[in-house]
């Protein structure tokens, strides 16, 4: 059983809403600091380097 099958439908909807809110916040902060969401030196590249 995968992680998405282990939670009920309402929990999955709540988790997606939190994920979407977090993504919006990260992108908004990055743009406010002049950082592009993607591309050379952008937020996505910086996040992937951290992992």
MODELLER restraints for C-alpha pairs under 7 A, 6 or more apart:
rsr = mdl.restraints
at = mdl.atoms
rsr.add(forms.Gaussian(group=physical.xy_distance, feature=features.Distance(at['CA:27:A'], at['CA:37:A']), mean=6.03, stdev=0.5))
rsr.add(forms.Gaussian(group=physical.xy_distance, feature=features.Distance(at['CA:30:A'], at['CA:36:A']), mean=6.67, stdev=0.5))
rsr.add(forms.Gaussian(group=physical.xy_distance, feature=features.Distance(at['CA:30:A'], at['CA:37:A']), mean=6.88, stdev=0.5))
rsr.add(forms.Gaussian(group=physical.xy_distance, feature=features.Distance(at['CA:30:A'], at['CA:43:A']), mean=6.62, stdev=0.5))
rsr.add(forms.Gaussian(group=physical.xy_distance, feature=features.Distance(at['CA:35:A'], at['CA:42:A']), mean=5.80, stdev=0.5))
rsr.add(forms.Gaussian(group=physical.xy_distance, feature=features.Distance(at['CA:35:A'], at['CA:43:A']), mean=6.54, stdev=0.5))
rsr.add(forms.Gaussian(group=physical.xy_distance, feature=features.Distance(at['CA:36:A'], at['CA:42:A']), mean=4.80, stdev=0.5))
rsr.add(forms.Gaussian(group=physical.xy_distance, feature=features.Distance(at['CA:36:A'], at['CA:43:A']), mean=6.20, stdev=0.5))
rsr.add(forms.Gaussian(group=physical.xy_distance, feature=features.Distance(at['CA:37:A'], at['CA:43:A']), mean=4.83, stdev=0.5))
rsr.add(forms.Gaussian(group=physical.xy_distance, feature=features.Distance(at['CA:37:A'], at['CA:44:A']), mean=6.05, stdev=0.5))
rsr.add(forms.Gaussian(group=physical.xy_distance, feature=features.Distance(at['CA:38:A'], at['CA:44:A']), mean=5.23, stdev=0.5))
rsr.add(forms.Gaussian(group=physical.xy_distance, feature=features.Distance(at['CA:38:A'], at['CA:45:A']), mean=6.74, stdev=0.5))
rsr.add(forms.Gaussian(group=physical.xy_distance, feature=features.Distance(at['CA:39:A'], at['CA:45:A']), mean=6.95, stdev=0.5))
